Amino acid sequence: MQQEEFQKMDLIERAEYVNSLLADVKDLKKVAEQHQISYSTFCKEMRRGGYTFNQSKKQYEKTFSIQEYKEIEKHINTDGEPSEVTQFISEHMEELKKLLMVHADQLVLNPIVYDPTIETITKSMQINSQVYKEFSNLCSTKFRHLKLRDIISQCVHEFTESYKDKTPHQ
């Protein structure tokens, strides 16, 4: 791995990567040499994001400022009692599971698909008969409550969103 790649890595991934190398090598200078980075630059780069080297463990660890620690501590319940959120989740676990299962099976239409302020146009198109049969059967069995035009609009919208920023390979 070159210096440029190393510096572009996500900070957590980089710390985990270096720690895995240190588990074998146990020498920061050798790890820096492997990546063709000067030792001082390597150490400076590794300190970014609040990481420090623990000499006894021979590993990089995330250190928190007092302010960061206070912020995290707000969200941790230290008195041993379950938090209000944890209590609610445990009391309603079965209902939440059912909701998630129902949601996973539902087609969620983007609001743009049924927006009444946007003009509807009529287009005819040709489509593979087998693909249309499968599509039509699925719509009539699982999504009877939706209009076919809305489902087709959703499909076209999802396709557009997925591929609008991708450039085709030459």
Backbone as JSON, one array per atom type, in Angstrom:
{
  "sequence": "MQQEEFQKMDLIERAEYVNSLLADVKDLKKVAEQHQISYSTFCKEMRRGGYTFNQSKKQYEKTFSIQEYKEIEKHINTDGEPSEVTQFISEHMEELKKLLMVHADQLVLNPIVYDPTIETITKSMQINSQVYKEFSNLCSTKFRHLKLRDIISQCVHEFTESYKDKTPHQ",
  "N": [[0.85, -1.18, 0.0], [0.56, 2.17, -0.85], [1.7, 5.46, 0.22], [-0.2, 7.46, -0.34], [-2.65, 6.03, -0.62], [-2.8, 5.0, 1.96], [-3.1, 7.33, 3.5], [-5.6, 8.15, 2.67], [-7.33, 6.32, 3.7], [-10.15, 5.39, 5.77], [-10.25, 6.54, 9.11], [-10.75, 4.79, 11.31], [-10.65, 2.27, 10.06], [-8.02, 2.38, 9.19], [-6.6, 2.45, 11.63], [-7.31, -0.06, 12.65], [-6.2, -1.66, 10.66], [-3.43, -1.03, 10.88], [-3.03, -1.87, 13.5], [-3.43, -4.6, 13.16], [-1.19, -5.2, 11.63], [0.79, -4.51, 13.47], [0.41, -6.47, 15.34], [1.8, -8.59, 14.32], [4.34, -7.54, 13.49], [5.18, -5.67, 15.49], [6.63, -3.29, 15.57], [6.72, 0.04, 15.07], [8.32, 1.57, 13.3], [9.01, -0.26, 11.31], [6.52, -0.83, 10.21], [5.9, 1.69, 9.17], [7.94, 1.89, 7.24], [7.18, -0.21, 5.54], [5.04, 0.95, 4.27], [6.15, 2.95, 2.9], [6.52, 5.44, 4.12], [7.74, 8.15, 5.97], [8.87, 7.75, 9.33], [8.16, 9.76, 11.21], [6.13, 11.14, 9.84], [4.32, 9.08, 9.56], [3.64, 8.55, 12.28], [2.5, 11.02, 12.97], [0.35, 11.09, 11.19], [-1.11, 8.9, 12.11], [-1.99, 9.86, 14.56], [-4.04, 11.49, 13.95], [-7.5, 12.19, 14.32], [-7.7, 11.5, 16.96], [-6.26, 9.27, 17.87], [-3.98, 7.32, 19.77], [-0.8, 5.83, 20.52], [-0.52, 2.93, 22.34], [1.9, 1.94, 24.36], [2.33, -0.34, 25.98], [0.5, -2.22, 25.04], [1.14, -2.21, 22.4], [-0.42, -1.14, 20.35], [-2.72, 0.97, 18.5], [-5.04, 3.19, 19.94], [-8.27, 4.64, 20.37], [-8.66, 7.82, 21.68], [-10.5, 9.9, 23.85], [-11.6, 13.26, 24.16], [-12.3, 15.21, 27.09], [-14.7, 16.52, 26.75], [-15.86, 15.04, 24.63], [-16.12, 12.6, 25.95], [-17.95, 13.27, 27.99], [-20.18, 13.78, 26.42], [-20.7, 11.24, 25.35], [-21.16, 9.86, 27.71], [-23.6, 10.88, 28.52], [-25.39, 9.37, 27.13], [-25.2, 6.88, 28.16], [-26.39, 4.69, 30.54], [-25.61, 4.62, 33.83], [-26.48, 3.69, 36.3], [-27.3, 1.11, 36.46], [-29.93, 0.5, 35.99], [-32.31, -0.2, 33.39], [-32.47, 1.96, 30.57], [-34.96, 4.39, 29.56], [-35.55, 4.07, 26.86], [-34.5, 1.5, 26.32], [-36.14, 0.02, 28.03], [-38.66, 0.48, 26.85], [-38.27, -0.74, 24.34], [-37.8, -3.41, 25.08], [-40.27, -4.04, 26.24], [-41.97, -3.87, 24.05], [-41.04, -5.6, 22.1], [-42.0, -7.82, 20.52], [-44.08, -6.64, 19.03], [-42.6, -4.73, 17.63], [-40.96, -6.41, 16.08], [-42.91, -7.62, 14.44], [-43.85, -5.34, 13.07], [-41.53, -4.65, 11.65], [-41.23, -6.9, 10.03], [-43.57, -6.75, 8.48], [-43.1, -4.3, 7.24], [-40.84, -4.93, 5.71], [-41.93, -6.44, 3.69], [-43.41, -4.69, 2.24], [-44.06, -2.44, -0.45], [-42.74, 0.62, -0.71], [-43.75, 3.6, -1.81], [-42.2, 6.34, -3.4], [-42.88, 9.69, -2.58], [-42.92, 11.39, -4.82], [-43.97, 9.89, -6.85], [-46.77, 9.76, -6.6], [-47.5, 12.39, -6.47], [-49.82, 14.9, -6.72], [-49.47, 17.37, -7.91], [-47.77, 17.12, -9.98], [-47.69, 16.66, -13.42], [-49.33, 14.01, -15.18], [-48.39, 11.77, -17.72], [-49.11, 9.98, -20.74], [-47.68, 7.11, -22.07], [-46.75, 4.76, -24.5], [-45.24, 1.54, -24.53], [-42.87, -1.01, -25.35], [-42.41, -4.27, -24.08], [-40.75, -7.1, -22.76], [-42.51, -10.11, -22.94], [-42.48, -12.21, -21.04], [-41.26, -11.01, -18.84], [-43.17, -9.02, -18.34], [-45.42, -10.58, -17.67], [-44.57, -11.8, -15.26], [-44.21, -9.49, -13.72], [-46.82, -8.39, -13.76], [-48.27, -10.47, -12.51], [-47.1, -10.45, -9.95], [-47.77, -7.86, -9.1], [-50.59, -8.05, -9.07], [-51.01, -10.0, -7.14], [-49.54, -9.38, -4.75], [-49.6, -6.6, -4.47], [-52.16, -5.45, -4.79], [-53.51, -3.24, -3.87], [-52.29, -1.06, -4.95], [-51.93, 1.16, -7.75], [-51.14, 0.13, -11.05], [-49.76, 1.93, -12.67], [-48.52, 3.54, -10.77], [-46.73, 1.77, -9.59], [-45.09, 1.17, -11.76], [-44.08, 3.73, -12.23], [-42.66, 4.06, -9.84], [-40.69, 2.08, -10.21], [-39.3, 3.1, -12.43], [-38.46, 5.51, -11.35], [-36.75, 4.6, -9.23], [-34.8, 3.3, -10.78], [-33.77, 5.48, -12.19], [-32.73, 7.04, -10.06], [-30.79, 5.29, -9.11], [-28.93, 5.09, -11.19], [-28.29, 7.61, -12.22], [-25.99, 9.08, -11.5], [-23.93, 7.47, -12.24], [-21.36, 6.6, -14.47], [-21.27, 5.12, -17.66], [-19.33, 2.21, -18.46], [-16.67, 2.26, -20.72]],
  "CA": [[0.0, 0.0, 0.0], [1.35, 3.39, -0.98], [1.43, 6.51, 1.19], [-1.44, 8.14, -0.71], [-3.75, 5.13, -0.25], [-2.8, 4.92, 3.41], [-3.63, 8.57, 4.05], [-7.01, 8.29, 2.29], [-8.15, 5.33, 4.41], [-10.97, 5.79, 6.9], [-9.39, 6.52, 10.29], [-10.96, 3.56, 12.1], [-10.12, 1.16, 9.27], [-6.57, 2.5, 9.18], [-6.12, 2.03, 12.95], [-7.46, -1.53, 12.72], [-5.22, -2.23, 9.73], [-2.09, -0.88, 11.48], [-3.0, -2.75, 14.68], [-3.25, -5.99, 12.71], [0.22, -5.31, 11.25], [1.58, -4.45, 14.69], [0.28, -7.75, 16.04], [2.87, -9.44, 13.79], [5.64, -6.86, 13.4], [5.44, -5.04, 16.8], [7.57, -2.19, 15.45], [6.13, 1.13, 14.28], [9.23, 1.98, 12.23], [8.91, -1.24, 10.22], [5.21, -0.62, 9.56], [6.04, 2.92, 8.37], [8.78, 1.54, 6.08], [6.37, -1.04, 4.63], [4.13, 1.83, 3.54], [7.0, 3.97, 2.27], [6.21, 6.7, 4.79], [8.73, 8.41, 7.02], [8.37, 7.39, 10.65], [7.52, 10.92, 11.84], [4.88, 11.39, 9.12], [3.45, 7.96, 9.93], [3.14, 8.78, 13.64], [1.63, 12.2, 12.92], [-0.86, 10.68, 10.48], [-1.86, 7.98, 12.97], [-2.59, 10.61, 15.66], [-5.25, 12.17, 13.47], [-8.75, 11.58, 14.76], [-7.67, 11.18, 18.38], [-5.65, 7.96, 18.14], [-2.66, 7.35, 20.41], [-0.16, 4.52, 20.55], [-0.39, 2.36, 23.67], [3.19, 1.25, 24.36], [2.28, -1.66, 26.61], [-0.27, -3.12, 24.17], [1.68, -2.1, 21.04], [-1.61, -0.94, 19.51], [-3.31, 2.29, 18.51], [-6.34, 3.23, 20.59], [-9.0, 5.91, 20.24], [-8.75, 8.55, 22.94], [-11.57, 10.9, 23.82], [-11.42, 14.47, 24.97], [-13.26, 15.22, 28.2], [-15.99, 16.93, 26.18], [-16.4, 13.88, 23.91], [-16.5, 11.6, 26.96], [-19.19, 13.74, 28.62], [-21.25, 13.59, 25.44], [-20.98, 9.8, 25.31], [-21.68, 9.47, 29.02], [-25.01, 11.27, 28.58], [-26.21, 8.33, 26.5], [-24.96, 5.61, 28.84], [-27.03, 4.65, 31.84], [-24.61, 4.04, 34.72], [-27.02, 3.24, 37.58], [-27.67, -0.3, 36.37], [-31.33, 0.39, 35.56], [-32.45, -0.01, 31.95], [-32.91, 3.3, 30.18], [-36.35, 4.47, 29.12], [-35.6, 3.51, 25.51], [-34.3, 0.06, 26.45], [-37.35, -0.49, 28.66], [-39.72, 0.49, 25.83], [-37.96, -1.75, 23.31], [-38.02, -4.76, 25.63], [-41.71, -4.23, 26.45], [-42.68, -3.92, 22.77], [-40.19, -6.31, 21.16], [-42.78, -8.62, 19.56], [-44.76, -5.71, 18.13], [-41.58, -4.15, 16.75], [-40.58, -7.44, 15.12], [-44.0, -7.74, 13.47], [-43.82, -4.15, 12.22], [-40.38, -4.73, 10.75], [-41.52, -7.93, 9.03], [-44.57, -6.19, 7.57], [-42.44, -3.25, 6.45], [-39.93, -5.55, 4.76], [-42.71, -6.99, 2.59], [-44.19, -3.63, 1.6], [-43.46, -1.55, -1.44], [-42.91, 2.0, -0.25], [-43.67, 4.5, -2.96], [-41.64, 7.65, -3.2], [-43.97, 10.67, -2.73], [-42.95, 12.0, -6.15], [-44.73, 9.0, -7.72], [-48.2, 10.07, -6.53], [-47.66, 13.82, -6.24], [-50.88, 15.4, -7.61], [-49.09, 18.62, -8.58], [-46.95, 16.78, -11.14], [-48.5, 16.21, -14.55], [-49.23, 12.61, -15.59], [-48.38, 11.65, -19.17], [-49.37, 8.62, -21.23], [-46.66, 6.62, -22.99], [-46.84, 3.34, -24.79], [-43.9, 0.99, -24.55], [-42.77, -2.43, -25.62], [-41.75, -4.93, -22.97], [-40.63, -8.54, -22.89], [-43.76, -10.7, -22.46], [-42.25, -12.98, -19.81], [-41.02, -10.03, -17.77], [-44.44, -8.37, -18.02], [-46.27, -11.55, -16.97], [-44.09, -11.9, -13.88], [-44.5, -8.2, -13.11], [-48.26, -8.29, -13.61], [-48.69, -11.43, -11.48], [-46.63, -9.95, -8.66], [-48.58, -6.69, -8.75], [-51.97, -8.44, -8.77], [-51.09, -10.84, -5.94], [-48.99, -8.76, -3.54], [-49.78, -5.15, -4.41], [-53.47, -5.13, -5.38], [-53.94, -1.94, -3.37], [-51.59, 0.0, -5.67], [-52.19, 1.26, -9.19], [-50.04, -0.35, -11.87], [-48.98, 3.08, -13.14], [-47.68, 4.0, -9.66], [-45.64, 0.81, -9.42], [-44.17, 1.39, -12.88], [-43.42, 5.01, -11.95], [-41.68, 3.8, -8.78], [-39.58, 1.33, -10.82], [-38.54, 4.03, -13.28], [-37.82, 6.46, -10.44], [-35.64, 3.91, -8.57], [-33.78, 3.1, -11.79], [-33.16, 6.79, -12.44], [-31.94, 7.42, -8.88], [-29.65, 4.38, -8.98], [-27.94, 5.18, -12.26], [-28.08, 8.96, -12.76], [-24.65, 9.57, -11.24], [-22.93, 6.48, -12.67], [-20.96, 6.74, -15.87], [-21.14, 3.79, -18.25], [-17.98, 1.77, -18.79], [-16.39, 2.35, -22.16]],
  "C": [[0.89, 1.24, 0.0], [0.89, 4.43, 0.04], [0.07, 7.17, 0.91], [-2.67, 7.31, -0.32], [-3.91, 5.1, 1.27], [-3.45, 6.16, 4.02], [-5.11, 8.76, 3.73], [-7.93, 7.31, 3.03], [-8.98, 5.97, 5.5], [-10.15, 5.61, 8.16], [-9.55, 5.25, 11.13], [-10.37, 2.37, 11.37], [-8.59, 1.18, 9.29], [-5.98, 2.04, 10.52], [-6.21, 0.51, 13.1], [-6.42, -2.22, 11.84], [-3.81, -2.19, 10.35], [-1.97, -1.78, 12.7], [-2.82, -4.21, 14.27], [-1.8, -6.22, 12.27], [1.11, -5.34, 12.49], [1.49, -5.74, 15.5], [1.39, -8.71, 15.59], [4.24, -8.79, 13.93], [6.08, -6.28, 14.74], [6.42, -3.87, 16.74], [6.99, -1.14, 14.51], [7.01, 1.53, 13.09], [9.13, 1.03, 11.04], [7.58, -1.1, 9.47], [5.26, 0.62, 8.68], [6.85, 2.64, 7.11], [7.99, 0.72, 5.06], [5.46, -0.19, 3.75], [4.84, 3.0, 2.88], [6.67, 5.37, 2.8], [7.29, 6.9, 5.85], [8.08, 8.15, 8.38], [7.61, 8.56, 11.29], [6.18, 11.24, 11.17], [3.86, 10.31, 9.49], [2.82, 8.2, 11.3], [2.16, 9.96, 13.68], [0.29, 11.84, 12.28], [-1.73, 9.78, 11.36], [-2.51, 8.7, 14.15], [-3.85, 11.35, 15.24], [-6.49, 11.44, 13.98], [-8.74, 11.13, 16.21], [-7.13, 9.79, 18.71], [-4.28, 8.16, 18.77], [-2.12, 5.92, 20.46], [0.01, 4.09, 22.0], [0.86, 1.49, 23.67], [3.09, -0.17, 24.91], [1.53, -2.67, 25.74], [0.29, -3.19, 22.75], [0.54, -1.99, 20.02], [-2.04, 0.52, 19.57], [-4.69, 2.19, 19.12], [-6.95, 4.61, 20.38], [-9.05, 6.56, 21.62], [-9.8, 9.64, 22.77], [-11.17, 12.11, 24.63], [-12.46, 14.4, 26.09], [-14.65, 15.58, 27.68], [-16.65, 15.77, 25.44], [-16.9, 12.82, 24.89], [-17.81, 11.99, 27.64], [-20.39, 13.54, 27.7], [-21.67, 12.12, 25.36], [-21.65, 9.35, 26.6], [-23.15, 9.82, 29.17], [-25.91, 10.15, 28.09], [-26.04, 6.96, 27.14], [-25.59, 5.68, 30.22], [-26.1, 3.92, 32.81], [-25.19, 3.51, 36.02], [-27.51, 1.79, 37.56], [-29.12, -0.53, 35.94], [-31.4, 0.56, 34.05], [-32.96, 1.4, 31.63], [-34.36, 3.24, 29.7], [-36.51, 3.83, 27.74], [-35.48, 1.99, 25.55], [-35.54, -0.6, 27.03], [-38.48, -0.58, 27.63], [-39.5, -0.61, 24.8], [-38.23, -3.15, 23.86], [-39.5, -5.04, 25.85], [-42.47, -4.43, 25.14], [-41.93, -4.71, 21.7], [-41.0, -7.09, 20.12], [-43.51, -7.73, 18.55], [-43.77, -5.09, 17.14], [-41.13, -5.15, 15.7], [-41.64, -7.59, 14.04], [-44.03, -6.56, 12.51], [-42.69, -4.21, 11.21], [-40.62, -5.78, 9.67], [-42.54, -7.43, 8.01], [-43.93, -5.15, 6.67], [-41.52, -3.84, 5.39], [-40.66, -6.08, 3.53], [-43.48, -5.92, 1.81], [-43.38, -2.86, 0.57], [-43.77, -0.13, -0.98], [-42.69, 2.91, -1.44], [-43.05, 5.83, -2.55], [-42.77, 8.67, -3.43], [-44.04, 11.32, -4.11], [-43.83, 11.19, -7.11], [-46.21, 9.38, -7.74], [-48.49, 11.54, -6.25], [-48.69, 14.39, -7.22], [-50.51, 16.69, -8.34], [-48.23, 18.37, -9.81], [-47.84, 16.18, -12.22], [-48.26, 14.73, -14.84], [-49.27, 12.58, -17.11], [-48.63, 10.19, -19.54], [-48.32, 8.28, -22.26], [-46.94, 5.16, -23.27], [-45.42, 2.81, -24.88], [-43.98, -0.49, -24.9], [-41.97, -3.06, -24.49], [-41.75, -6.43, -23.23], [-41.86, -9.19, -22.25], [-43.58, -11.47, -21.16], [-42.03, -12.05, -18.62], [-42.33, -9.38, -17.36], [-45.38, -9.31, -17.27], [-45.87, -11.67, -15.5], [-44.42, -10.63, -13.1], [-45.99, -8.08, -12.79], [-48.78, -9.23, -12.52], [-48.29, -10.95, -10.09], [-47.51, -8.78, -8.2], [-50.0, -7.1, -8.34], [-52.08, -9.3, -7.51], [-50.63, -10.12, -4.68], [-49.31, -7.28, -3.38], [-51.09, -4.71, -5.06], [-53.93, -3.73, -5.01], [-53.28, -0.77, -4.12], [-51.97, 0.0, -7.15], [-50.93, 0.83, -9.94], [-49.16, 0.81, -12.32], [-48.06, 3.61, -12.03], [-46.5, 3.07, -9.44], [-44.61, 0.98, -10.53], [-43.41, 2.7, -12.68], [-42.34, 4.84, -10.88], [-40.46, 3.08, -9.35], [-38.69, 2.26, -11.65], [-37.8, 5.04, -12.4], [-36.6, 5.82, -9.76], [-34.49, 3.67, -9.55], [-33.02, 4.41, -12.04], [-32.26, 7.21, -11.28], [-30.68, 6.55, -8.77], [-28.56, 4.67, -10.0], [-27.64, 6.59, -12.76], [-26.65, 9.48, -12.58], [-23.54, 8.61, -11.69], [-22.62, 6.7, -14.14], [-20.79, 5.34, -16.45], [-19.67, 3.48, -18.57], [-17.8, 1.78, -20.3], [-15.72, 1.1, -22.65]]
}
